[in-house]
């Protein structure tokens, strides 16, 4: 199959996938789009939202529709690295045997990742970056495709360990979940308080998703689109000559080169699922907020004057 035909096939499968997910998840279109772009780009995503917005249900539904294995890890203050990676035990023949932890799955929901100490966070983030884990000197490769969706709770800050900037940078997207609209909430209540349980069909195999991830990497990108993405990321750095006044005034730190890489990868996927064979500047703009949001650090003045990361990114766009 040629790449053009493969992109046409991806468009069709992506539409079927969204229809399948909408059997269970009402609304949240933007959130689902960004999660799917992360999956097809081979990145990871961080979901930020108050409790009760169906984060677990959403990830479970997406993994069912993608035909992938799903595991949920509830992060707590006493969680140890071995609880997620696995550990060696002595079997009945007094030989060491490795028991795999929950990290060995295709889709991991790392629930409330900021509830666990940095040592355990680091174990997960190493697996995300390397796609493998090392336990007792042995290296184990994780199954492909491999996707981590971490959630963190924005309100209860007591007893949390915020992710350091370097670890936040490992996530392709930071996605904000909003409350549903009035009509969406009415539909949710109707759908979840009766006895009808929708069946989600698996539309993909793991190999198909890996093939689509490789297809995305082969999509050509014009130089002016890459230069636009790199320029946009450069403008977020307060010490850069290209930084506009708003950035110099309100940001302490800007985004690093990984943001430029992720902008182009996500723009390729955004173009592909919308039936375009190469991304343009509009595709970069469409994914920019979710990719830059967690990579820029506001200063106290921005907090005091009520500027959000989104409002600063919108001005840059």
C-alpha positions in Angstrom: 0.0 0.0 0.0 1.4 3.4 -0.9 1.7 6.1 1.8 -1.1 8.1 0.1 -3.5 5.1 0.3 -2.3 4.4 3.9 -3.2 8.0 4.9 -6.7 7.7 3.3 -7.1 4.4 5.2 -6.0 6.1 8.5 -8.6 8.9 7.9 -11.4 6.3 7.5 -10.2 4.3 10.6 -9.9 7.5 12.7 -13.5 8.5 11.9 -14.7 5.0 12.8 -12.6 5.1 16.0 -14.2 8.4 17.1 -17.7 7.0 16.4 -16.8 4.0 18.6 -15.5 6.1 21.5 -18.6 8.4 21.3 -20.8 5.4 22.3 -19.4 5.8 25.8 -17.8 9.2 26.1 -20.1 12.2 25.5 -18.5 15.4 24.4 -14.8 16.0 25.2 -14.0 16.0 21.4 -10.8 18.1 21.7 -9.5 15.9 24.6 -10.1 12.7 22.6 -8.5 14.3 19.4 -5.3 15.2 21.4 -5.1 11.8 23.0 -5.4 10.0 19.6 -2.8 12.4 18.1 -0.5 11.4 21.0 -1.1 7.7 20.3 -0.5 7.9 16.5 2.5 10.1 17.0 4.1 7.7 19.5 4.0 10.3 22.4 2.5 10.4 25.9 -0.1 12.7 27.4 -0.8 14.3 30.7 -4.5 14.9 31.6 -5.2 17.7 34.1 -8.7 17.8 35.5 -10.8 17.7 38.7 -12.1 14.3 39.9 -15.2 12.8 38.3 -14.7 13.9 34.7 -14.4 10.3 33.5 -10.7 10.2 32.9 -10.3 6.5 33.7 -13.4 5.6 31.6 -12.1 7.6 28.7 -8.7 5.9 28.7 -10.3 2.5 29.1 -12.7 3.1 26.2 -10.0 4.4 23.9 -7.8 1.3 24.7 -10.7 -1.0 24.0 -11.5 0.7 20.7 -7.8 0.6 19.7 -7.7 -3.2 20.6 -4.8 -2.6 23.1 -4.1 -4.0 26.6 -4.8 -1.4 29.3 -3.6 -1.2 32.9 -4.3 1.4 35.5 -1.8 2.3 38.2 -3.2 4.3 41.2 -0.3 6.4 42.4 -0.1 6.8 46.2 2.5 8.3 48.6 3.7 4.8 49.5 4.0 3.4 46.0 7.5 2.0 45.3 9.3 1.7 41.9 9.1 -2.1 42.2 5.3 -1.9 42.5 5.1 -0.6 38.9 8.1 -2.1 37.3 7.9 -5.6 38.8 10.4 -7.5 41.0 12.4 -10.7 41.2 11.2 -13.5 43.4 12.6 -17.0 44.3 10.5 -19.7 42.7 10.0 -23.3 44.1 13.3 -24.4 42.4 15.2 -21.6 44.3 15.8 -19.8 41.0 15.1 -16.1 40.5 12.1 -15.3 38.4 11.0 -11.9 37.2 7.3 -11.0 37.9 6.3 -8.2 35.6 4.6 -5.2 37.1 1.6 -3.3 35.6 3.9 -1.2 33.4 4.0 -4.1 31.0 1.0 -3.2 28.9 0.2 -1.2 25.8 -1.7 1.7 27.5 -0.9 2.7 31.1 -3.1 5.1 33.0 -0.9 6.6 35.7 -3.6 8.0 37.9 -2.7 11.0 40.1 1.0 10.8 39.2 1.7 13.8 41.4 0.6 11.8 44.5 3.7 9.7 44.5 7.3 10.6 45.5 9.9 11.6 42.8 11.7 8.2 43.0 8.6 6.3 41.8 7.7 9.1 39.3 11.2 8.7 37.8 10.8 5.0 37.4 7.7 5.5 35.2 9.3 8.4 33.3 12.4 6.3 32.5 10.1 3.6 31.0 8.3 6.3 29.0 11.5 7.6 27.5 13.4 4.4 26.9 10.5 2.1 26.2 12.3 -0.5 28.3 13.0 -1.1 32.1 16.0 -2.4 33.9 15.4 -4.6 37.0 18.2 -6.3 38.9 20.6 -5.7 36.0 18.3 -7.2 33.3 16.8 -5.1 30.6 13.2 -5.8 29.5 11.7 -4.2 26.4 8.1 -3.0 26.7 5.5 -4.0 24.1 4.8 -1.7 21.2 2.8 0.4 20.9 3.4 1.9 24.3 1.5 4.9 25.6 1.3 6.5 29.0 -1.6 8.7 30.0 -0.9 10.3 33.3 -3.5 12.3 35.2 -3.0 14.9 37.9 -5.4 16.8 40.0 -5.2 20.6 39.9 -6.9 21.5 43.1 -5.8 19.4 46.1 -2.2 20.5 46.4 -1.6 19.0 49.9 0.4 15.8 49.9 1.4 16.1 46.2 4.8 16.1 44.6 4.6 18.3 41.5 6.4 16.9 38.5 9.7 18.7 37.8 9.9 20.6 34.5 12.3 18.0 33.0 9.8 15.2 33.6 6.8 17.3 32.4 8.8 17.7 29.1 8.5 13.9 28.6 4.8 14.4 27.8 3.9 15.3 24.3 0.6 16.9 25.3 -0.8 18.4 28.5 -4.6 18.3 28.1 -7.0 20.2 30.3 -10.4 18.6 30.9 -13.2 21.0 31.4 -16.6 20.4 32.9 -19.3 19.3 30.4 -21.8 21.7 29.1 -25.4 21.6 30.5 -26.7 19.5 27.6 -23.7 17.1 27.7 -24.2 16.6 31.4 -27.9 15.8 30.9 -26.8 13.3 28.2 -24.2 11.8 30.5 -26.7 11.3 33.3 -29.3 9.7 30.9 -26.6 7.4 29.5 -25.1 6.2 32.8 -28.2 5.8 35.0 -30.0 3.2 32.9 -29.3 -0.5 32.3 -27.9 -0.1 28.8 -24.2 -0.9 28.6 -22.7 0.0 25.2 -20.2 -2.5 23.6 -17.0 -1.0 22.3 -15.5 -2.9 19.4 -11.8 -3.2 18.8 -11.0 -1.6 15.4 -7.2 -1.9 15.3 -4.5 -4.5 16.1 -1.3 -3.4 17.9 0.7 -3.9 14.7 -1.7 -1.6 12.7 -1.1 1.2 15.2 2.7 0.7 15.0 2.4 0.8 11.2 0.4 4.1 11.4 3.1 5.5 13.8 5.8 4.7 11.2 3.6 6.2 8.4 3.4 9.5 10.4 7.2 9.6 10.6 7.4 9.2 6.8 5.1 12.1 6.0 7.1 14.9 4.3 7.2 18.4 5.9 8.0 21.7 4.0 11.0 23.7 5.4 8.8 26.7 6.1 6.5 24.7 8.4 9.5 23.4 10.4 11.0 26.9 10.6 7.6 28.2 11.8 7.5 25.6 14.6 11.1 26.3 15.6 10.5 30.1 15.5 7.3 29.7 17.6 9.2 27.7 20.3 12.1 30.2 20.2 9.6 33.0 21.0 8.7 31.3 24.3 12.3 31.8 25.7 12.5 35.0 27.7 16.3 35.4 27.1 16.0 35.0 23.3 16.3 38.0 21.0 13.1 36.8 19.2 11.0 36.9 22.4 8.2 39.4 22.3 7.5 41.8 25.2 4.8 39.6 26.7 7.2 36.7 27.1 10.0 38.8 28.6 7.6 40.3 31.0 5.6 37.2 32.1 7.7 34.0 31.6 10.6 32.7 33.6 11.3 29.7 31.3 10.4 28.8 27.7 10.1 25.5 25.9 13.1 23.4 24.8 13.9 21.6 21.5 11.7 18.7 22.4 8.7 21.1 21.9 9.8 21.7 18.3 10.1 18.0 17.6 6.6 17.3 19.2 5.0 20.2 17.3 6.1 18.7 13.9 5.2 15.1 14.8 1.8 16.2 16.1 1.2 18.5 13.1 2.0 15.5 10.8 -0.6 13.3 12.6 -3.1 16.2 12.7 -2.7 16.6 9.0 -2.9 12.8 8.3 -6.1 12.2 10.3 -7.7 15.2 8.5 -6.8 13.7 5.1 -3.8 16.0 4.2 -0.7 14.4 2.9 1.7 17.0 4.4 1.2 19.4 7.3 1.0 23.2 6.9 1.3 26.0 9.4 -2.4 25.7 10.4 -1.7 22.1 11.6 1.1 23.4 13.8 -1.2 26.1 15.3 -3.9 23.5 15.9 -1.6 21.4 18.2 0.5 24.2 19.7 -1.5 25.0 22.9 -1.4 21.4 24.2 2.2 21.0 23.4 3.5 24.3 24.8 1.2 24.6 27.8 3.3 22.6 30.3 6.6 23.7 28.9 6.4 27.4 29.7 6.8 28.6 33.3 5.0 31.8 34.3 6.5 34.3 36.8 4.8 35.9 39.8 3.8 38.9 37.8 1.8 36.8 35.3 0.1 35.1 38.3 -0.8 38.4 39.9 -2.2 39.9 36.7 -4.2 36.8 35.8 -2.4 35.7 32.7 -2.7 32.0 31.9 -0.3 29.8 29.8 -3.1 29.6 27.2 -3.5 33.4 26.9 0.2 33.8 26.4 0.4 31.1 23.8 -2.6 32.5 22.0 -0.8 35.9 21.7 2.3 34.2 20.3 0.1 32.5 17.7 
